[in-house]
Amino acid sequence: MCGRHFQPGDFAVTAGGLRRLQSGAVPLLFSWNEYTLPTLRQNVWERRPRAEEPLLDLPADLESEDDMDTAAPDHDYCLTPATAVMAAEMANENEALRQNIGELQHQLEVLQLRTRFDIQRLAGSDEDTRLVCYIQALFQAFWKLVEPAVNTKMVRITSAQTASASSSEVSQPATKLPPIDELLLFLMHLSVGLPLRDLAERFGIHRTTASRIISTWTHFLYILLGSQRLWIPPEVVRAHLPPEFSAFPDTQVVLDCTEIFCQTPSSLLLQSEVFSAYKSHSTFKAMIGMAPLHLCLACMQDP
């Protein structure tokens, strides 16, 4: 192949004047391309026309970056009377929105307090407390008596295996409800006879949790109150004997019977033993005794 098929740059001249073909040269010139190479097509960026950027005639003292004045202007030309009024209106609107948010937060706290059933909701209202268990003052007094033993002697009932555990064991971590609310739930179950599903809905817990709370407090109060002295000394009873018992100065206790609603057992034999014709329901019967110093005239006149 002759040198006509190579470009002029593919040859190199040696020191002796000889014309040699460079290594790697490729023949590109032929008769079908008329021994010429086509011009390379420009890319899109090079083919797209663009407007020329105007040259700014800067003063001689501003041509250098070091000499440029970077100080902030002493006037805010963007602030017009219209924008100033708009800014004031936005500030007033933000203040009104803050007040609305505060009122809504207060209403939300009130609604949460109304929907949450606990001792705080009943605080200060003996009528509400009497509706579910006892008078507020008596409830608080009873709680103060049992509170010291709650954290030291209470055994949480979690299964049938732990139901017979000794009361001297240390209690497990607290449940979802505070201990005072657990006592309120237990007394509501005893005094009003509310079912487990109703108690669970009121206190926001599961029905199984409500059942375990009742079992726990039943065993706890049985051990705690059963260890207390049953009879008040006779001299104390005589010293505080109401005037209604002046004809019976040797009275020590007034006896009565009571019934507590209970679940209907599945055994027919147990149903016949616990069924009450007076209450038309399954109940636990018990005899109670109360010292006369705790009675009042209204209780004595109650038929």
Buried (B, 14 or more C-beta within 10 A) or exposed (E): EEBEBBEEEBEEEEEEEEEEEEEEBEBEBEEEEEEEEEEEEEEEEEEEEEEEEEEEEEEEEEEEEEEEEEEEEEEEEEEEEEEEEEEEEEEEEEEEEEEEEEEEEEEEEEEEEEEEBBBEBBEEEBEEBBEBBBEBEEBBEBBEEBEEBBEEBBBBBBEEEBBEEEBEEEBEEEBEBEBBBBBBBBBBBBBEBBEBEBBBBBBEBEBEBBBBBBBBBBBBBEBBEEEEEEEBEEEEBBEEBBEEBEEEEEBBBBEEEEBBBEEEBEEEEEEEEBBBEEEEBBBEEEEEEEBBBEBEEEEEEEE
